Amino acid sequence: MAMEHLRQLLIVYAAYVIATASPGPSNMAIMGMAMSKGRASALLLALGVISGSLFWAILAATGISAVLATYAEALFVIKVLGGVYLLYLAYKAAKSAWSGRRAMSDAARAPTSKWQLYRGGLLLHLTNPKAVLAWIAIMSLGLGPNSSVSTLVAIVLGCAVLSILVFGGYAIVFSTLPMIRAYLKARRWIEGILAAAFGYAGIRLLLLQL
């Protein structure tokens, strides 16, 4: 019984890692921040993303997110907000890509408060409807009719640790000197790709609501 419980948890953890480590708006935002403004800023952004993930985890654990998935109106609002926010990020990335190198350098040195960085990551994940659905899937995968509270706690805490490793890892790896040098050489291409990715995701999210 204990081995079966452990096996189920490992499946849940593997699914979570695949979901969080795969390219997406949160990871791309952390990568861009790490390469443009450094490790500290990227880690603060990542902390906001992690907090957003934990928020959805708690909702999924209490069953509220299942209600959101059931009532189309609630999920519709989340998806629209997410689409608008992604388009806003696309605009910022495109504006930076089109600006000159000097302008980007000045922007990178511009002060950004810790709260703004944290809030940016938090909003990015809270307005991502895929995060809601992903957590519903994870909870459905890990919990059964006879699951105990300890299983629920193990899922939430285990995935919390994994989110720190994944999102924090992106912030650390992409803030290293080789990555920063590569970013400076290909800044416009990278930010252009980010703008296209954010724009595609935002437009696709909004069009699905029509």
C-alpha positions in Angstrom: 0.0 0.0 0.0 2.8 2.4 0.9 4.6 1.6 -2.4 1.4 2.2 -4.4 1.0 5.6 -2.5 4.6 6.5 -3.3 4.3 5.5 -7.0 1.2 7.7 -7.3 3.0 10.7 -5.8 6.0 10.2 -8.2 3.6 10.2 -11.1 2.1 13.5 -9.8 5.5 15.0 -9.3 6.6 14.0 -12.8 3.5 15.5 -14.4 4.0 18.7 -12.5 7.7 19.0 -13.5 6.8 18.5 -17.2 4.0 21.1 -16.9 6.1 23.7 -15.2 9.4 23.2 -17.0 7.9 23.2 -20.5 8.1 26.6 -22.3 5.4 29.0 -21.3 4.7 32.6 -20.4 6.0 32.3 -16.8 9.2 30.6 -17.8 9.8 33.0 -20.7 9.3 36.0 -18.5 11.7 34.7 -15.9 14.3 34.0 -18.7 14.0 37.4 -20.1 14.2 39.1 -16.7 17.3 37.0 -15.8 19.2 37.9 -18.9 18.2 41.6 -19.0 18.2 42.6 -15.3 20.0 39.9 -13.5 19.5 37.1 -11.0 18.0 39.1 -8.1 15.2 40.5 -10.2 14.5 37.2 -11.9 14.3 35.4 -8.5 11.8 38.0 -7.3 9.7 37.5 -10.4 10.0 33.7 -9.9 8.9 34.1 -6.3 5.7 35.8 -7.6 5.1 32.9 -10.1 5.7 30.3 -7.3 3.2 32.2 -5.1 0.6 32.1 -7.9 1.2 28.4 -8.4 0.6 27.8 -4.6 -2.5 29.9 -4.7 -4.0 27.7 -7.4 -2.8 24.6 -5.6 -4.7 25.6 -2.5 -7.8 26.3 -4.5 -7.5 23.0 -6.2 -7.0 21.3 -2.9 -10.2 22.8 -1.5 -12.2 22.1 -4.6 -12.8 25.7 -5.5 -10.9 25.5 -8.8 -13.2 22.6 -9.8 -16.1 25.1 -9.4 -14.3 27.5 -11.7 -13.9 24.9 -14.3 -17.6 24.0 -14.0 -19.0 27.5 -14.3 -17.9 28.9 -17.7 -18.5 32.5 -16.7 -15.8 32.4 -14.0 -13.3 30.7 -16.2 -14.2 33.1 -19.0 -13.2 36.1 -17.0 -9.9 34.5 -16.0 -9.1 33.7 -19.6 -9.9 37.2 -20.8 -7.7 38.8 -18.1 -4.9 36.3 -18.9 -5.1 37.1 -22.6 -5.0 40.9 -22.0 -2.1 40.6 -19.7 -0.2 38.4 -22.2 -0.7 41.0 -24.9 0.6 43.7 -22.5 3.7 41.6 -22.0 4.0 41.2 -25.8 3.8 44.9 -26.3 6.5 45.6 -23.7 8.8 43.0 -25.3 8.2 44.2 -28.8 8.8 47.8 -27.7 12.1 46.8 -26.2 13.1 44.8 -29.3 12.5 47.7 -31.6 14.4 50.2 -29.4 18.1 50.9 -29.8 20.8 49.1 -27.8 21.4 52.3 -25.7 17.7 52.6 -24.9 17.6 49.0 -23.7 20.7 49.6 -21.6 19.0 52.5 -19.9 15.8 50.6 -19.4 17.7 47.7 -17.8 19.3 50.1 -15.3 16.0 51.7 -14.5 15.0 50.9 -10.9 12.2 48.4 -10.4 10.9 47.9 -6.9 10.9 44.4 -5.3 7.1 44.6 -5.0 6.7 45.4 -8.7 8.8 42.4 -9.7 7.0 40.0 -7.3 3.6 41.4 -8.3 4.4 40.9 -12.0 5.2 37.2 -11.5 2.1 36.8 -9.3 -0.2 38.4 -11.8 1.4 36.4 -14.7 0.5 33.1 -13.0 -2.9 34.1 -11.5 -4.2 35.2 -14.9 -3.0 32.0 -16.6 -6.1 29.7 -16.9 -3.9 26.8 -17.8 -2.5 26.9 -14.2 -6.0 26.3 -12.9 -6.7 23.4 -15.2 -3.3 22.0 -14.7 -3.8 21.9 -10.9 -7.2 20.3 -11.3 -5.6 17.6 -13.5 -2.8 17.1 -11.0 -5.2 16.8 -8.0 -7.4 14.4 -10.1 -4.3 12.3 -10.9 -3.0 12.2 -7.3 -6.2 11.9 -5.3 -8.6 9.0 -5.2 -11.8 8.3 -3.2 -9.8 6.9 -0.3 -7.0 9.5 -0.3 -6.0 10.9 3.1 -5.2 14.4 4.1 -1.5 13.5 4.3 -1.6 12.6 0.6 -3.0 16.0 -0.2 -0.4 17.7 1.9 2.4 15.7 0.2 1.1 16.7 -3.3 1.0 20.4 -2.4 4.3 20.6 -0.5 6.1 18.4 -3.0 5.0 20.4 -5.9 5.8 23.6 -4.0 9.4 22.4 -3.7 9.5 21.4 -7.3 8.2 24.9 -8.4 11.0 26.5 -6.4 13.6 24.3 -8.2 12.1 24.8 -11.7 11.3 28.5 -11.6 14.3 29.4 -9.4 16.5 27.3 -11.7 15.4 29.3 -14.7 16.3 32.5 -12.9 19.7 31.2 -11.9 20.7 29.5 -15.1 19.7 32.3 -17.4 21.4 35.0 -15.2 24.9 33.4 -15.6 27.5 35.3 -17.5 27.5 33.2 -20.7 23.7 33.6 -20.9 23.9 37.3 -20.3 26.6 37.7 -23.0 24.5 35.6 -25.4 21.5 37.8 -24.5 23.4 41.0 -25.2 24.4 39.7 -28.6 21.0 38.5 -29.6 18.8 40.8 -27.5 16.5 41.9 -30.3 16.0 38.4 -31.6 15.3 37.1 -28.1 12.8 39.8 -27.2 11.2 39.6 -30.6 10.6 35.9 -30.0 9.3 36.7 -26.5 6.9 39.3 -28.0 5.7 36.8 -30.7 5.2 34.1 -28.1 3.3 36.3 -25.6 1.3 37.8 -28.5 0.4 34.4 -29.9 -0.6 33.1 -26.5 -2.7 36.2 -25.7 -4.5 36.3 -29.0 -5.2 32.6 -29.0 -6.6 32.8 -25.5 -8.9 35.7 -26.4 -10.0 34.2 -29.7 -11.0 31.0 -28.0 -13.6 33.0 -26.0 -15.3 34.3 -29.2 
